[in-house]
Amino acid sequence: MLKTDSCEIKNQNKRQISFAGNGTPIAKLIDFALTLRGIDVKTVFVATDELDFFRRRYGKYPLLSIEDIKHIERGGQKGCDWKTVYDYLISFNNKHLIENDVLSNIRIGGINFHAGALPEYAGSYTYQWAIRNGERTFTSTIHWIEGKTDAGPVICKKEISISPSETGLSLLMKAVDAALELMYIVLKDIGTGRTLPRISQDLSKRRFYSMSKICESGMIEWNKTAEEVERLIRAADFSPLSSPTYEPYTYSPVGVFKVHKAKVGNQSPGFNAGEVVYIDNGCIVVKTGCEKSLVITSLTINDKRFKKGEILKTKLNVGDYFEANEHASLRTQICK
């Protein structure tokens, strides 16, 4: 079971570990760590809205809000030397940035799970970018938290395949499962006292994907290929959940048009990019920047959802245009 907070290490042979993270993934790691004789779990930092979940799971143990992790740098509890309390800080499924001044008070170091190959896919929501970029594989990486975000030396990594139908949610789940397998090995090594690898990154190859870049990138550009547009849509698919970043959208004669499900269609000669080629109750077919079209089967117009069997209710017609601006209705009138 989890130990109560204390400034005194009762067993010098055990590694003293703090965990920081969210949800079931971090809970799985804690459960595993509690089975290892060489590890003493000291404190768990979780999102404030998850404190009740973790209290129900573990009882009255040292569970703190992730916001309180900053207090490590100020010495924590009165008279407590954090360097003797924590050997490692394990960050997993954690959206809270761990500052360097916090890490300087961890005796051995901080370890983080990053969903993405490093240094090529540093930053936020890289699994969505991997789908959009047409990658065939993805990587879960365990690394030391040092220097710039996601720039610390690599401990271990695992490559996973990206299927042609992969969605943002399904790839994230695969990446987390792969990372859990890696972290179980890391925790075993920590428990037995093994020194963990420190493989330096080639930062000349570093590419950083910012939060703002992914959140502001949902507009559909119809002059791109059908495959590119389809990947943009699939990367944002977290159904039945909402996308954490963007919703693919465009403008139509009847309002703001958001696309939830789509697939690459056949060639549509004689039509322009963004033009409605065909429509029935099952789908809307739109021409893209290549010869192929995009077949849309689930969409929202002005926050009203339309699925298969009700798409004609959108009141869109063949020849209507979708645009990357709000003048789609005007262009449709001119073209007609």
C-alpha positions as CSV (number, residue, x, y, z in Angstrom):
1,M,0.0,0.0,0.0
2,L,1.0,3.6,-0.3
3,K,3.1,5.0,2.5
4,T,2.1,8.1,4.4
5,D,4.1,11.3,3.9
6,S,7.2,11.5,6.0
7,C,10.6,13.2,5.9
8,E,12.3,10.0,7.1
9,I,13.2,7.2,4.7
10,K,12.5,4.0,6.7
11,N,14.3,1.7,4.2
12,Q,17.4,3.1,2.5
13,N,17.4,0.2,0.1
14,K,14.1,1.1,-1.5
15,R,13.8,3.8,-4.2
16,Q,11.5,6.5,-3.1
17,I,9.1,7.5,-6.0
18,S,6.5,10.1,-6.6
19,F,4.0,9.8,-9.5
20,A,2.3,12.5,-11.5
21,G,-0.4,11.9,-14.0
22,N,-4.1,11.4,-14.8
23,G,-6.6,8.7,-15.1
24,T,-6.4,4.9,-15.4
25,P,-2.9,4.8,-16.9
26,I,-1.2,6.3,-13.9
27,A,-3.3,4.2,-11.6
28,K,-2.0,1.1,-13.4
29,L,1.5,2.2,-12.9
30,I,0.9,2.8,-9.2
31,D,-0.7,-0.6,-8.8
32,F,2.3,-2.2,-10.4
33,A,4.8,-0.3,-8.4
34,L,3.1,-1.4,-5.2
35,T,4.0,-5.0,-6.1
36,L,7.7,-4.3,-6.3
37,R,9.7,-4.8,-3.1
38,G,12.4,-2.4,-4.1
39,I,10.1,0.6,-4.5
40,D,8.4,2.8,-2.0
41,V,5.6,5.0,-3.4
42,K,5.6,8.2,-1.5
43,T,3.2,10.7,-3.1
44,V,0.9,10.8,-6.1
45,F,0.0,14.0,-7.8
46,V,-3.1,13.9,-9.9
47,A,-5.6,16.4,-11.6
48,T,-7.7,18.1,-9.0
49,D,-10.9,16.8,-10.5
50,E,-9.6,13.2,-10.1
51,L,-8.6,13.3,-6.4
52,D,-11.9,11.7,-5.4
53,F,-11.4,8.8,-7.8
54,F,-7.9,8.2,-6.5
55,R,-9.0,8.5,-2.9
56,R,-11.7,5.9,-3.5
57,R,-9.1,3.6,-5.1
58,Y,-6.3,4.0,-2.6
59,G,-7.9,5.3,0.6
60,K,-6.4,7.9,2.8
61,Y,-2.9,8.0,1.3
62,P,-0.7,10.9,0.2
63,L,-2.7,12.1,-2.8
64,L,-2.2,15.7,-3.9
65,S,-3.4,18.0,-6.7
66,I,-1.0,18.2,-9.6
67,E,-0.9,22.0,-8.9
68,D,0.9,21.2,-5.6
69,I,3.9,19.7,-7.3
70,K,5.4,23.2,-7.5
71,H,5.8,23.1,-3.7
72,I,8.6,20.5,-4.1
73,E,10.9,23.4,-5.1
74,R,10.1,25.2,-1.8
75,G,11.0,22.3,0.4
76,G,7.6,20.7,0.7
77,Q,6.6,20.1,4.3
78,K,8.2,22.1,7.0
79,G,11.7,20.8,7.8
80,C,11.6,18.2,5.0
81,D,14.4,17.6,2.6
82,W,12.7,16.5,-0.6
83,K,16.0,15.2,-2.0
84,T,16.0,12.4,0.6
85,V,12.3,11.7,0.1
86,Y,12.1,11.3,-3.7
87,D,14.6,9.5,-5.8
88,Y,12.5,9.6,-8.9
89,L,9.5,11.5,-10.2
90,I,7.5,9.5,-12.7
91,S,5.3,11.5,-15.1
92,F,2.8,9.5,-17.1
93,N,-0.3,10.7,-19.0
94,N,0.4,14.1,-17.4
95,K,-0.5,17.4,-19.1
96,H,1.1,19.5,-16.4
97,L,4.6,20.9,-17.2
98,I,7.2,19.8,-14.7
99,E,9.5,22.8,-14.2
100,N,13.3,22.4,-14.0
101,D,13.4,23.9,-10.5
102,V,11.1,21.1,-9.3
103,L,13.3,18.5,-10.9
104,S,16.4,19.9,-9.3
105,N,15.0,18.7,-6.0
106,I,14.5,15.1,-7.1
107,R,17.6,13.1,-6.2
108,I,18.1,11.0,-9.3
109,G,15.7,12.5,-11.8
110,G,12.3,12.8,-13.5
111,I,11.1,10.3,-16.1
112,N,8.3,11.0,-18.6
113,F,6.2,9.1,-21.2
114,H,6.0,11.0,-24.5
115,A,3.6,9.8,-27.2
116,G,5.9,10.3,-30.2
117,A,9.3,9.6,-31.6
118,L,12.0,11.9,-30.3
119,P,13.4,14.3,-31.4
120,E,11.2,14.2,-34.6
121,Y,7.8,14.4,-32.8
122,A,8.3,16.6,-29.7
123,G,5.4,18.6,-28.4
124,S,1.7,18.2,-28.0
125,Y,-0.8,15.7,-29.6
126,T,1.9,14.3,-31.9
127,Y,-0.2,11.2,-32.5
128,Q,-2.7,13.4,-34.4
129,W,0.2,14.9,-36.4
130,A,1.6,11.4,-37.2
131,I,-1.8,10.4,-38.8
132,R,-2.0,13.7,-40.7
133,N,1.5,13.4,-41.9
134,G,0.8,10.0,-43.4
135,E,3.2,8.1,-41.1
136,R,3.0,4.3,-41.1
137,T,4.5,3.9,-37.7
138,F,4.4,5.7,-34.4
139,T,6.7,5.5,-31.3
140,S,6.1,5.6,-27.5
141,T,9.1,7.0,-25.8
142,I,10.3,7.0,-22.2
143,H,12.8,9.7,-21.5
144,W,14.5,11.8,-18.8
145,I,12.9,15.2,-18.1
146,E,15.7,17.6,-18.7
147,G,16.2,20.9,-20.5
148,K,13.6,21.8,-23.1
149,T,10.3,20.1,-23.3
150,D,10.7,16.5,-24.6
151,A,14.4,17.0,-25.1
152,G,15.9,14.9,-22.4
153,P,17.9,11.7,-23.0
154,V,15.9,8.6,-24.0
155,I,15.6,5.6,-21.7
156,C,13.7,3.3,-24.0
157,K,11.1,3.3,-26.8
158,K,8.7,1.1,-28.7
159,E,7.5,1.4,-32.3
160,I,3.9,0.6,-33.2
161,S,2.1,0.4,-36.5
162,I,-0.5,3.0,-37.7
163,S,-3.4,1.3,-39.6
164,P,-5.1,2.9,-42.6
165,S,-8.2,3.4,-40.5
166,E,-6.4,4.7,-37.4
167,T,-8.1,7.5,-35.5
168,G,-6.7,10.0,-33.1
169,L,-8.2,8.1,-30.1
170,S,-7.2,4.6,-31.3
171,L,-3.6,5.6,-31.9
172,L,-3.4,7.3,-28.5
173,M,-4.7,4.2,-26.8
174,K,-2.1,2.0,-28.6
175,A,0.7,4.4,-27.7
176,V,-0.4,4.4,-24.0
177,D,-0.5,0.6,-23.9
178,A,3.0,0.4,-25.4
179,A,4.3,3.0,-23.0
180,L,2.8,1.0,-20.0
181,E,4.8,-2.0,-21.1
182,L,7.9,0.0,-21.3
183,M,7.3,1.7,-17.9
184,Y,6.7,-1.7,-16.2
185,I,10.3,-2.6,-17.3
186,V,11.6,0.7,-16.1
187,L,10.0,0.3,-12.7
188,K,11.4,-3.2,-12.4
189,D,14.9,-1.9,-13.1
190,I,14.5,0.9,-10.6
191,G,13.3,-1.6,-8.0
192,T,16.4,-3.7,-8.5
193,G,18.8,-0.8,-8.5
194,R,19.8,-0.9,-12.1
195,T,21.1,2.2,-13.8
196,L,18.7,3.4,-16.5
197,P,20.0,4.3,-20.0
198,R,20.6,7.9,-21.1
199,I,20.6,8.0,-24.9
200,S,21.1,11.6,-26.0
201,Q,18.8,13.0,-28.7
202,D,20.1,14.4,-31.9
203,L,18.4,17.8,-31.4
204,S,19.4,18.9,-35.0
205,K,16.4,16.7,-36.0
206,R,14.1,18.1,-33.4
207,R,10.6,19.2,-34.6
208,F,8.3,20.7,-32.0
209,Y,4.5,20.6,-32.5
210,S,2.9,23.3,-30.3
211,M,-0.5,23.2,-28.7
212,S,-1.6,26.3,-30.5
213,K,-0.6,24.9,-33.9
214,I,-2.8,21.8,-33.5
215,C,-5.7,23.6,-32.0
216,E,-5.8,26.2,-34.8
217,S,-5.3,23.8,-37.7
218,G,-8.8,22.4,-38.2
219,M,-9.9,24.3,-41.3
220,I,-10.3,22.0,-44.3
221,E,-8.3,23.2,-47.4
222,W,-10.2,21.7,-50.3
223,N,-7.3,22.3,-52.7
224,K,-5.4,19.5,-50.9
225,T,-5.7,15.9,-51.9
226,A,-8.5,13.7,-50.8
227,E,-6.0,11.6,-48.7
228,E,-4.7,14.7,-46.9
229,V,-8.2,15.9,-46.0
230,E,-9.3,12.4,-44.9
231,R,-6.3,12.1,-42.6
232,L,-7.1,15.6,-41.1
233,I,-10.6,14.3,-40.3
234,R,-9.5,10.9,-39.0
235,A,-6.8,12.4,-36.7
236,A,-9.5,14.5,-35.0
237,D,-11.8,11.5,-34.5
238,F,-12.1,10.6,-30.8
239,S,-15.6,9.3,-31.0
240,P,-17.5,8.7,-28.8
241,L,-15.5,11.4,-27.0
242,S,-14.9,14.9,-28.3
243,S,-11.6,15.9,-29.9
244,P,-9.2,17.5,-27.4
245,T,-7.8,19.9,-30.0
246,Y,-9.7,20.7,-33.2
247,E,-12.8,19.8,-35.2
248,P,-12.3,19.8,-39.0
249,Y,-14.6,22.5,-40.4
250,T,-15.4,24.4,-43.6
251,Y,-18.0,27.0,-44.6
252,S,-21.1,26.1,-46.7
253,P,-24.1,28.0,-48.1
254,V,-26.1,26.8,-45.1
255,G,-23.6,27.5,-42.3
256,V,-20.5,26.3,-40.5
257,F,-19.9,22.7,-41.7
258,K,-17.9,20.3,-39.4
259,V,-16.9,16.8,-40.7
260,H,-16.8,13.9,-38.3
261,K,-16.5,10.9,-40.6
262,A,-15.3,10.7,-44.2
263,K,-13.4,8.4,-46.7
264,V,-11.6,8.9,-49.9
265,G,-13.9,8.5,-52.9
266,N,-13.6,8.0,-56.6
267,Q,-12.5,10.4,-59.3
268,S,-14.9,13.3,-60.1
269,P,-13.8,14.9,-63.4
270,G,-15.5,18.2,-64.4
271,F,-15.9,19.6,-60.8
272,N,-13.9,22.1,-58.9
273,A,-12.2,21.7,-55.5
274,G,-14.8,22.2,-52.7
275,E,-17.8,21.6,-55.0
276,V,-20.5,19.2,-54.0
277,V,-20.5,16.4,-56.6
278,Y,-23.2,14.2,-55.2
279,I,-25.6,14.1,-52.3
280,D,-28.2,11.6,-50.9
281,N,-29.4,10.6,-47.4
282,G,-26.2,8.5,-46.9
283,C,-23.4,10.9,-47.8
284,I,-22.2,14.1,-49.4
285,V,-19.4,13.8,-52.0
286,V,-17.1,16.8,-52.4
287,K,-14.4,17.3,-55.0
288,T,-10.8,17.9,-53.6
289,G,-7.7,19.3,-55.1
290,C,-6.8,16.0,-56.8
291,E,-9.0,14.0,-59.1
292,K,-10.5,12.1,-56.2
293,S,-13.4,13.2,-54.1
294,L,-14.2,13.0,-50.4
295,V,-17.2,11.0,-49.2
296,I,-18.7,12.6,-46.0
297,T,-21.0,10.4,-43.9
298,S,-21.3,12.2,-40.6
299,L,-21.3,16.0,-40.1
300,T,-22.6,19.0,-38.2
301,I,-24.0,22.2,-39.5
302,N,-24.4,25.1,-37.1
303,D,-24.1,22.6,-34.2
304,K,-26.8,20.3,-35.5
305,R,-25.6,16.7,-36.1
306,F,-26.5,14.8,-39.3
307,K,-25.8,11.1,-39.8
308,K,-26.5,8.5,-42.5
309,G,-30.2,8.5,-43.4
310,E,-30.8,12.2,-42.7
311,I,-28.2,14.0,-44.8
312,L,-30.7,15.4,-47.3
313,K,-32.1,17.4,-44.4
314,T,-29.0,19.6,-44.7
315,K,-30.6,21.3,-47.7
316,L,-27.3,21.2,-49.6
317,N,-27.3,20.6,-53.3
318,V,-25.0,19.4,-56.1
319,G,-23.0,22.4,-57.2
320,D,-22.8,24.1,-53.8
321,Y,-19.4,25.0,-52.6
322,F,-17.5,24.5,-49.4
323,E,-14.9,27.2,-48.7
324,A,-12.1,28.1,-46.3
325,N,-13.9,31.3,-45.6
326,E,-17.4,32.6,-44.9
327,H,-18.2,33.5,-48.6
328,A,-19.2,30.0,-49.7
329,S,-22.9,31.0,-50.2
330,L,-21.9,34.0,-52.3
331,R,-19.6,31.9,-54.5
332,T,-22.4,29.3,-55.0
333,Q,-24.7,32.1,-56.2
334,I,-22.1,33.4,-58.6
335,C,-21.3,30.0,-60.0
336,K,-24.9,29.2,-60.5
